[in-house]
Amino acid sequence: MNDRLVRTLSGLSLVLSAIVIAGCGAKSYEKQQYLLNTRRPSSRMASDGQNIIEMRRFTIDPAFSSKGLTYRKGEFEYESDFYNEFLVAPDVMITDKVRNWLAASGLSKRVLDPGSYIDPTHVLEGSIVALYGDFRAKSSPMAVLELRVFLLEMKTAAEPTILFGKTYESSVGIEAEGPRGLVSALDRCLSDILTDLEKDLAESLL
């Protein structure tokens, strides 16, 4: 083996060793997954609760439908976080939180899942209009949640009647840094909205 070939092979060996070492030292990123933990306070409203509400799965604006947490960085600039995401799709998660909240409220006799064989007296449907962290003002980031909700009264042999329709908006300051801080703030947003929704439902179901 001549000297030139030896030097070439030695050089390749050094390059490969450097690549292996660099790869071993590279930072590995793992996805972190989160769930909203919104729960209704334990006390129930005073109500006869004879209505039966069917909860339809909420729709969601396509801009916020992915599991990744969404950050608003500018007037038209949004960013989805690949490494920090909700454990389940946000429309499924929020629908479930609304259903559990209403079931715990005592406003109705039952809160049905979609597809139940029981005939409901009312149907609640809605859409998630906004779900993100607003970081345009770096010194005061906000969590933003907006829901649009409709309550329908189901009448035999007649078209459903819209009892009310309303858009609920909540913006809460993010108190802790990082994705956990945003999720915690979104949780408070949802709690605020569901508190107001419950009051409106109580008036409409009288």
C-alpha positions as CSV (number, residue, x, y, z in Angstrom):
1,M,0.0,0.0,0.0
2,N,1.6,3.3,-1.1
3,D,1.9,6.4,1.2
4,R,-0.8,8.4,-0.7
5,L,-3.4,5.6,-0.2
6,V,-2.5,5.3,3.5
7,R,-2.9,9.1,4.0
8,T,-6.3,9.0,2.2
9,L,-7.7,6.1,4.3
10,S,-6.5,7.8,7.5
11,G,-8.2,11.0,6.5
12,L,-11.5,9.2,5.8
13,S,-11.2,7.4,9.2
14,L,-10.8,10.8,11.0
15,V,-13.8,12.3,9.2
16,L,-16.1,9.3,10.0
17,S,-15.0,9.4,13.6
18,A,-15.8,13.1,13.9
19,I,-19.3,12.4,12.4
20,V,-20.0,9.6,14.9
21,I,-18.8,11.7,17.8
22,A,-20.9,14.7,16.7
23,G,-24.0,12.4,16.3
24,C,-23.6,11.0,19.8
25,G,-23.3,14.5,21.2
26,A,-26.3,15.9,19.4
27,K,-29.3,17.0,21.4
28,S,-32.2,14.7,21.1
29,Y,-35.7,16.2,21.1
30,E,-38.7,14.3,22.4
31,K,-42.3,15.3,22.0
32,Q,-44.1,16.6,25.1
33,Q,-47.9,16.0,25.2
34,Y,-50.5,17.9,27.2
35,L,-54.2,17.8,28.1
36,L,-56.5,20.5,29.3
37,N,-57.6,19.7,32.9
38,T,-60.8,21.8,33.0
39,R,-63.2,20.6,35.7
40,R,-66.4,22.1,37.0
41,P,-66.5,23.0,40.7
42,S,-68.2,20.2,42.7
43,S,-71.4,22.1,43.7
44,R,-74.4,21.6,41.4
45,M,-76.9,24.1,40.3
46,A,-80.4,23.9,41.7
47,S,-82.5,22.6,38.8
48,D,-85.2,20.1,38.0
49,G,-82.8,18.8,35.3
50,Q,-85.5,17.0,33.1
51,N,-84.0,18.1,29.8
52,I,-81.8,15.7,27.8
53,I,-79.0,17.3,25.9
54,E,-77.1,15.7,23.1
55,M,-73.5,17.0,22.7
56,R,-72.4,17.1,19.2
57,R,-68.7,17.0,18.5
58,F,-67.4,20.6,18.1
59,T,-65.9,21.6,14.8
60,I,-62.6,23.6,14.7
61,D,-61.1,26.2,12.4
62,P,-58.5,24.3,10.3
63,A,-55.8,26.8,11.4
64,F,-56.0,25.3,15.0
65,S,-57.0,21.7,14.2
66,S,-53.5,20.1,14.6
67,K,-52.3,18.7,17.9
68,G,-49.3,21.0,18.0
69,L,-49.6,24.1,20.2
70,T,-50.1,27.2,18.1
71,Y,-48.2,30.5,18.7
72,R,-49.1,33.8,17.2
73,K,-45.9,35.8,16.5
74,G,-47.3,38.6,14.4
75,E,-50.3,40.1,12.8
76,F,-50.4,37.4,10.1
77,E,-47.7,35.0,11.5
78,Y,-48.6,31.8,13.3
79,E,-46.4,28.9,14.2
80,S,-47.2,25.3,15.2
81,D,-45.0,23.6,17.7
82,F,-43.9,20.2,16.5
83,Y,-42.4,19.1,19.8
84,N,-45.2,20.3,22.2
85,E,-48.7,19.1,21.4
86,F,-52.0,18.1,22.8
87,L,-52.3,14.3,23.5
88,V,-55.6,14.2,21.5
89,A,-57.1,16.4,18.8
90,P,-58.2,19.7,20.3
91,D,-61.8,19.4,19.0
92,V,-62.2,16.0,20.6
93,M,-60.6,17.2,23.9
94,I,-62.7,20.4,24.2
95,T,-65.9,18.6,23.3
96,D,-65.2,16.1,26.0
97,K,-64.5,18.9,28.6
98,V,-67.7,20.7,27.7
99,R,-69.7,17.4,28.0
100,N,-68.3,16.6,31.4
101,W,-68.8,20.1,32.7
102,L,-72.5,20.1,31.7
103,A,-73.0,16.6,33.1
104,A,-71.7,17.8,36.4
105,S,-73.8,20.9,36.4
106,G,-77.2,19.3,37.0
107,L,-78.8,21.4,34.3
108,S,-80.2,18.3,32.5
109,K,-81.2,14.8,33.3
110,R,-78.6,13.4,30.9
111,V,-75.9,14.7,28.6
112,L,-75.7,12.3,25.6
113,D,-72.8,11.4,23.4
114,P,-73.4,11.7,19.6
115,G,-75.2,8.6,18.2
116,S,-77.1,7.8,21.4
117,Y,-80.4,5.9,20.9
118,I,-82.1,8.2,23.4
119,D,-84.0,11.0,21.9
120,P,-82.7,14.4,23.2
121,T,-84.9,17.4,24.0
122,H,-82.0,19.7,23.1
123,V,-78.8,19.6,21.1
124,L,-75.7,21.6,21.8
125,E,-73.3,22.2,18.9
126,G,-70.4,24.5,18.5
127,S,-67.1,25.3,16.9
128,I,-63.7,26.3,18.1
129,V,-62.8,29.6,16.4
130,A,-59.4,30.3,18.0
131,L,-57.0,28.3,20.2
132,Y,-53.5,29.8,20.5
133,G,-50.9,31.6,22.5
134,D,-50.5,35.3,21.6
135,F,-46.8,36.2,21.8
136,R,-46.9,39.5,19.8
137,A,-46.3,41.4,23.0
138,K,-43.3,39.5,24.5
139,S,-43.7,41.1,27.9
140,S,-47.3,40.1,28.3
141,P,-48.2,36.9,26.4
142,M,-51.8,35.8,26.4
143,A,-53.7,32.5,25.9
144,V,-56.7,33.0,23.5
145,L,-59.7,30.7,23.2
146,E,-62.9,31.4,21.3
147,L,-66.0,29.2,21.0
148,R,-69.2,29.7,19.1
149,V,-72.1,27.7,20.6
150,F,-75.7,27.0,19.5
151,L,-78.5,25.4,21.6
152,L,-81.3,23.8,19.6
153,E,-84.6,22.6,20.9
154,M,-85.8,19.4,19.3
155,K,-89.5,19.2,18.6
156,T,-91.4,16.2,17.3
157,A,-92.2,16.4,13.6
158,A,-90.8,19.9,13.3
159,E,-87.5,21.6,12.5
160,P,-85.2,22.3,15.5
161,T,-85.6,25.7,17.0
162,I,-82.5,27.7,17.8
163,L,-82.9,28.9,21.4
164,F,-79.7,30.9,21.4
165,G,-76.4,31.3,19.7
166,K,-73.4,33.0,21.2
167,T,-69.6,33.5,20.7
168,Y,-67.6,33.2,23.9
169,E,-64.1,34.7,24.0
170,S,-61.5,34.5,26.8
171,S,-57.9,35.9,26.9
172,V,-55.8,35.0,30.0
173,G,-52.3,36.1,30.8
174,I,-49.6,33.3,30.6
175,E,-48.0,33.3,34.0
176,A,-45.4,30.6,33.5
177,E,-42.8,30.2,30.8
178,G,-42.9,27.5,28.2
179,P,-45.6,25.2,26.8
180,R,-46.9,24.3,30.3
181,G,-47.6,27.9,31.0
182,L,-49.7,28.2,27.8
183,V,-51.7,25.0,28.4
184,S,-52.4,26.2,32.0
185,A,-53.7,29.5,30.7
186,L,-55.8,27.9,28.0
187,D,-57.3,25.7,30.8
188,R,-58.4,28.9,32.6
189,C,-59.8,30.3,29.4
190,L,-62.0,27.2,28.9
191,S,-63.1,27.3,32.6
192,D,-64.2,31.0,32.2
193,I,-66.1,30.2,29.0
194,L,-67.9,27.2,30.5
195,T,-68.9,29.2,33.6
196,D,-70.6,31.7,31.3
197,L,-72.1,29.1,29.0
198,E,-73.6,27.3,32.0
199,K,-75.4,30.5,33.1
200,D,-76.8,31.0,29.6
201,L,-78.0,27.4,29.4
202,A,-79.7,27.7,32.8
203,E,-81.7,30.7,31.5
204,S,-82.5,29.1,28.2
205,L,-83.6,25.7,29.6
206,L,-86.1,27.2,32.1
